[in-house]
Amino acid sequence: FVTWPRKPKSKWYRGKTGRVFKNSNYMSNELNKRSHKLANYLGASEIRIGDYWNFINKKYPNINLYNTDDSHPSLAGSYFSALLFYKVFSGSKNIANLEYKPQNLPEQDAKLLRLIVAG
């Protein structure tokens, strides 16, 4: 899978790490480019999780996909990524109607994430 960039405007884009990561768009483009090259070399397919995260970060910034370290997933980020994997691996077209949601994730956020994955 193609992972997500660090949280936009976070500490990861300042100081020493900022020279490497620059910004979330740059990091996302580099992750996509390098992962695509590796997938082609291996003959593997890609699940572009990072592209979906970028969409959420821009369109629904009130849903925080990141843990407090601005890198790893929060509960919402883990659920969102799991939904994407489930859709790809199961081939399910019924993502919007899944009943499971993590206990501490607000129902409105879970529903929105399922609708986005359902496409």
Disulfide bonds with the S-S distance in Angstrom:
none
